[in-house]
Amino acid sequence: MTVRAPFGWWPTGPNGKRWSWALGAATVALSIVLGVLEQQLKDAGASIVDFELARTFNRSFEIITGWAEAGRIGTAKTSVLVDFPYLVLYGLTLAAAATGLGRRLTERRYQPAGRWGLGVAWAAVVAALLDAAENVCLWLQLTGGPRRIYALPAVVFATAKFVVLAVVIAYLVVGGLASLRDRRA
């Protein structure tokens, strides 16, 4: 059985570049929206990332109570809801970037690193799925009140997501720099 890149079908050439730029622009646009929401939550005492990584029922309760007192529960709910399309966009963007970079590195003299692009592309998809699972835990706490059963899974999903995203981003940065260096040589 051959494992295929999640976006091996992604168009190449000028059309692929246009779609990639559009996807990247949409990802950046939602990043800005989430950044504004994040700042509003921070101003109310805790960020959404603090909530993701709360670890305990008591900390989750403290964060939700602080947001409620500041009138920011709606902001937190909006942030979680906006994160659902965002995770699809960043998952697609990072997977497409890893697939494209893997192709480029394989065409050049970095074939082993190019083959890693396949695994990294799938890792981006896994990160998005972890983010979705985390969002469900956060949403259930925001809509039904903090519950012990959701705080720990949220932090596990969030931590795994951040670790996987760090690997994906490291591959894209290091591979991208190698690709640029090779282009100049």
ZAGU-374225 format. One line per 10 residues: their letters; for each residue x, y, z of N, C-alpha, C. Coordinates in steps of 0.1 Angstrom, whole numbers, plus 5000, padded with zeros to 4 digits. Example, Ala and Ser with C-alpha at 12.3 -4.5 7.8 and 13.67 -1.06 7.14 Angstrom:
# residues 2
AS) 5132 4943 5078 5123 4955 5078 5132 4967 5078 | 5128 4978 5071 5137 4989 5071 5129 5000 5079
This chain:
# residues 185
MTVRAPFGWW) 5008 4988 5000 5000 5000 5000 5009 5012 5000 | 5006 5022 4991 5014 5034 4990 5006 5045 4997 | 5014 5052 5006 5008 5064 5013 5010 5076 5004 | 4999 5083 5001 4999 5094 4993 4998 5107 5002 | 5004 5118 4996 5003 5130 5003 4988 5135 5004 | 4985 5141 5015 4971 5145 5016 4966 5154 5005 | 4976 5162 4999 4972 5171 4989 4981 5169 4977 | 4983 5156 4974 4991 5152 4962 4983 5157 4949 | 4970 5158 4950 4962 5163 4939 4963 5178 4937 | 4969 5185 4946 4969 5200 4946 4976 5204 4932
PTGPNGKRWS) 4970 5213 4925 4975 5217 4912 4989 5223 4913 | 4997 5220 4903 5011 5226 4903 5011 5237 4892 | 5022 5244 4891 5023 5254 4881 5016 5267 4886 | 5012 5276 4876 5006 5289 4880 4993 5287 4887 | 4984 5278 4883 4971 5276 4890 4974 5272 4905 | 4983 5262 4907 4986 5258 4921 4991 5269 4929 | 4999 5278 4923 5005 5289 4931 4993 5299 4934 | 4984 5302 4925 4973 5311 4928 4964 5305 4939 | 4961 5292 4939 4953 5286 4949 4960 5286 4962 | 4973 5284 4962 4981 5283 4974 4982 5297 4981
WALGAATVAL) 4983 5308 4973 4983 5321 4978 4970 5325 4984 | 4959 5321 4977 4945 5324 4982 4943 5317 4995 | 4947 5304 4996 4945 5297 5008 4954 5303 5019 | 4966 5307 5016 4974 5314 5026 4968 5327 5031 | 4963 5335 5021 4957 5348 5025 4945 5346 5034 | 4936 5336 5031 4925 5333 5039 4929 5329 5053 | 4940 5321 5054 4945 5317 5067 4950 5329 5075 | 4957 5338 5068 4962 5350 5075 4950 5359 5080 | 4940 5360 5071 4929 5368 5075 4922 5363 5088 | 4920 5350 5088 4914 5344 5100 4923 5345 5112
SIVLGVLEQQ) 4936 5344 5110 4946 5346 5121 4945 5360 5127 | 4942 5370 5119 4940 5383 5124 4928 5384 5132 | 4917 5378 5127 4904 5378 5135 4906 5372 5148 | 4913 5360 5148 4915 5353 5161 4924 5361 5170 | 4934 5368 5164 4943 5376 5172 4935 5387 5180 | 4926 5393 5173 4917 5404 5179 4909 5398 5190 | 4903 5386 5188 4895 5380 5198 4904 5376 5210 | 4916 5371 5207 4926 5367 5217 4929 5378 5226 | 4931 5390 5220 4935 5402 5228 4923 5406 5237 | 4911 5405 5232 4899 5408 5240 4898 5399 5252
LKDAGASIVD) 4901 5386 5250 4901 5377 5261 4912 5379 5271 | 4924 5382 5266 4935 5385 5275 4932 5397 5284 | 4926 5407 5278 4922 5419 5285 4912 5416 5296 | 4905 5405 5295 4895 5400 5305 4902 5391 5315 | 4915 5389 5314 4922 5381 5324 4929 5368 5319 | 4924 5362 5308 4931 5350 5303 4928 5348 5288 | 4938 5343 5282 4937 5341 5267 4930 5327 5264 | 4927 5325 5252 4921 5312 5248 4932 5302 5250 | 4944 5305 5247 4955 5295 5249 4956 5292 5264 | 4955 5301 5273 4954 5298 5287 4943 5288 5290
FELARTFNRS) 4932 5290 5284 4920 5281 5286 4923 5267 5280 | 4930 5267 5268 4933 5254 5262 4943 5246 5271 | 4952 5253 5278 4962 5247 5286 4959 5247 5301 | 4946 5249 5305 4943 5251 5319 4946 5239 5327 | 4945 5227 5322 4949 5214 5329 4939 5210 5340 | 4934 5219 5347 4926 5214 5358 4912 5221 5358 | 4902 5214 5364 4889 5220 5365 4889 5234 5372 | 4897 5235 5383 4898 5247 5390 4903 5259 5381 | 4913 5256 5373 4918 5267 5365 4908 5270 5354 | 4902 5260 5348 4891 5263 5338 4880 5271 5344
FEIITGWAEA) 4876 5267 5356 4865 5275 5363 4869 5289 5365 | 4881 5291 5369 4886 5305 5372 4886 5313 5359 | 4891 5307 5348 4891 5314 5335 4877 5318 5331 | 4868 5308 5331 4854 5310 5326 4847 5321 5335 | 4850 5320 5348 4844 5330 5357 4849 5344 5354 | 4862 5345 5352 4868 5358 5348 4862 5364 5336 | 4860 5355 5326 4854 5360 5313 4840 5364 5315 | 4832 5356 5323 4818 5359 5326 4817 5372 5333 | 4825 5375 5343 4825 5387 5350 4828 5399 5341 | 4837 5397 5331 4841 5408 5322 4831 5408 5310
GRIGTAKTSV) 4821 5400 5309 4812 5399 5298 4818 5394 5285 | 4828 5385 5286 4835 5380 5275 4832 5365 5272 | 4822 5359 5277 4819 5345 5274 4816 5344 5259 | 4808 5354 5254 4805 5354 5240 4817 5355 5231 | 4827 5363 5235 4839 5364 5228 4847 5351 5227 | 4847 5344 5239 4853 5331 5239 4846 5321 5230 | 4833 5321 5230 4826 5312 5222 4828 5315 5207 | 4828 5328 5204 4832 5332 5190 4845 5327 5186 | 4855 5329 5195 4869 5324 5192 4869 5309 5189 | 4862 5301 5197 4862 5287 5194 4855 5284 5181
LVDFPYLVLY) 4844 5290 5179 4837 5288 5166 4845 5292 5154 | 4852 5303 5155 4860 5308 5143 4872 5299 5142 | 4877 5292 5152 4888 5283 5151 4885 5271 5143 | 4872 5267 5142 4869 5255 5134 4872 5258 5119 | 4868 5268 5112 4872 5270 5099 4887 5273 5098 | 4892 5280 5108 4907 5283 5108 4915 5270 5108 | 4911 5260 5116 4919 5248 5117 4919 5241 5103 | 4908 5242 5096 4907 5236 5083 4917 5244 5074 | 4916 5257 5074 4925 5265 5066 4940 5263 5069 | 4944 5263 5082 4958 5262 5084 4962 5247 5082
GLTLAAAATG) 4953 5237 5084 4957 5224 5081 4959 5222 5066 | 4950 5228 5058 4952 5227 5043 4965 5235 5039 | 4967 5247 5044 4978 5255 5041 4991 5248 5044 | 4993 5243 5056 5005 5237 5060 5007 5224 5053 | 4997 5216 5051 4998 5204 5043 5002 5206 5029 | 4996 5216 5023 4999 5219 5009 5014 5225 5008 | 5018 5233 5018 5031 5238 5018 5041 5227 5020 | 5039 5217 5029 5048 5206 5031 5049 5197 5018 | 5037 5195 5012 5037 5187 5000 5045 5194 4989 | 5043 5207 4987 5050 5215 4977 5065 5215 4980
LGRRLTERRY) 5069 5218 4992 5083 5218 4996 5089 5204 4994 | 5082 5194 4998 5087 5181 4996 5090 5178 4981 | 5081 5182 4972 5084 5180 4958 5096 5188 4954 | 5097 5201 4958 5108 5209 4954 5121 5203 4959 | 5122 5199 4972 5134 5193 4977 5138 5180 4970 | 5128 5172 4966 5130 5160 4959 5136 5163 4945 | 5131 5173 4939 5136 5177 4925 5151 5182 4926 | 5155 5187 4938 5168 5192 4940 5176 5181 4946 | 5187 5184 4953 5196 5174 4958 5192 5169 4972 | 5180 5173 4977 5176 5170 4991 5166 5159 4991
QPAGRWGLGV) 5168 5148 4984 5157 5138 4983 5153 5132 4996 | 5161 5129 5005 5156 5123 5018 5147 5133 5025 | 5151 5146 5026 5143 5156 5032 5130 5158 5024 | 5131 5157 5011 5119 5158 5003 5109 5147 5006 | 5113 5135 5009 5104 5124 5012 5097 5127 5026 | 5104 5134 5034 5098 5137 5047 5086 5146 5046 | 5085 5153 5034 5073 5162 5032 5060 5155 5033 | 5060 5142 5029 5048 5134 5029 5043 5133 5044 | 5052 5129 5053 5048 5127 5067 5045 5140 5073 | 5052 5151 5070 5049 5164 5075 5036 5169 5071
AWAAVVAALL) 5032 5166 5058 5019 5170 5053 5008 5163 5061 | 5010 5150 5063 5000 5143 5072 5000 5148 5086 | 5011 5152 5091 5012 5157 5105 5004 5170 5106 | 5004 5179 5095 4996 5191 5096 4981 5187 5097 | 4977 5177 5090 4963 5172 5091 4960 5167 5105 | 4969 5160 5110 4967 5155 5124 4966 5166 5134 | 4975 5177 5132 4974 5188 5141 4960 5195 5140 | 4955 5196 5128 4941 5202 5127 4931 5193 5134 | 4932 5180 5133 4922 5171 5139 4923 5172 5155 | 4936 5173 5160 4938 5175 5174 4931 5188 5179
DAAENVCLWL) 4933 5198 5170 4927 5211 5173 4912 5210 5174 | 4906 5203 5165 4891 5201 5164 4887 5194 5177 | 4894 5184 5181 4890 5177 5194 4891 5186 5206 | 4902 5194 5206 4904 5203 5217 4892 5213 5217 | 4888 5218 5205 4877 5228 5204 4864 5223 5210 | 4862 5210 5207 4850 5204 5212 4850 5204 5228 | 4861 5201 5234 4862 5201 5248 4860 5216 5253 | 4866 5225 5247 4865 5239 5251 4850 5244 5250 | 4844 5240 5238 4830 5244 5236 4821 5239 5246 | 4823 5226 5250 4814 5220 5260 4816 5226 5273
QLTGGPRRIY) 4828 5231 5276 4830 5238 5289 4823 5252 5289 | 4824 5259 5277 4819 5272 5276 4803 5272 5276 | 4798 5262 5270 4783 5262 5269 4776 5255 5281 | 4783 5246 5287 4777 5238 5298 4783 5241 5312 | 4793 5250 5312 4800 5252 5324 4812 5243 5325 | 4823 5247 5332 4835 5239 5333 4831 5225 5340 | 4836 5215 5334 4834 5202 5339 4848 5195 5339 | 4850 5187 5350 4862 5180 5352 4866 5171 5340 | 4856 5166 5334 4859 5156 5323 4865 5162 5311 | 4863 5175 5309 4868 5182 5296 4881 5189 5298
ALPAVVFATA) 4885 5193 5310 4897 5201 5312 4910 5193 5308 | 4911 5181 5312 4923 5173 5309 4924 5169 5294 | 4913 5164 5288 4915 5161 5274 4918 5174 5266 | 4913 5185 5269 4916 5197 5262 4931 5200 5262 | 4937 5199 5274 4951 5202 5275 4960 5192 5267 | 4955 5179 5268 4962 5168 5261 4962 5171 5246 | 4950 5174 5241 4948 5177 5226 4956 5189 5222 | 4955 5200 5231 4962 5212 5228 4977 5210 5228 | 4983 5203 5238 4997 5201 5238 5002 5193 5226 | 4995 5182 5223 4999 5174 5212 4998 5182 5199
KFVVLAVVIA) 4988 5191 5197 4987 5199 5186 4999 5209 5184 | 5003 5215 5196 5014 5224 5195 5027 5217 5192 | 5029 5205 5197 5041 5198 5194 5042 5194 5179 | 5031 5189 5174 5030 5185 5160 5032 5198 5151 | 5025 5209 5155 5027 5221 5147 5042 5226 5147 | 5048 5224 5158 5062 5228 5159 5071 5220 5149 | 5068 5207 5148 5076 5199 5139 5073 5203 5125 | 5060 5206 5122 5056 5210 5108 5063 5223 5104 | 5062 5233 5113 5068 5246 5111 5083 5245 5109 | 5090 5237 5118 5104 5235 5117 5108 5229 5103
YLVVGGLASL) 5101 5219 5099 5103 5214 5085 5102 5224 5075 | 5091 5232 5075 5089 5242 5065 5100 5253 5065 | 5104 5257 5077 5114 5267 5078 5128 5262 5073 | 5132 5251 5079 5145 5245 5075 5146 5241 5060 | 5135 5234 5056 5134 5229 5042 5133 5241 5033 | 5126 5251 5037 5124 5263 5028 5138 5270 5027 | 5145 5272 5038 5158 5278 5037 5168 5270 5029 | 5168 5257 5030 5176 5248 5022 5173 5250 5007 | 5160 5251 5004 5155 5252 4990 5160 5266 4985 | 5158 5276 4993 5163 5289 4988 5178 5290 4986
RDRRA) 5185 5284 4995 5200 5284 4994 5204 5277 4981 | 5197 5266 4979 5200 5258 4967 5197 5265 4954 | 5186 5273 4955 5182 5281 4943 5192 5292 4939 | 5198 5297 4950 5208 5308 4948 5222 5302 4943 | 5225 5290 4947 5238 5284 4943 5239 5281 4928
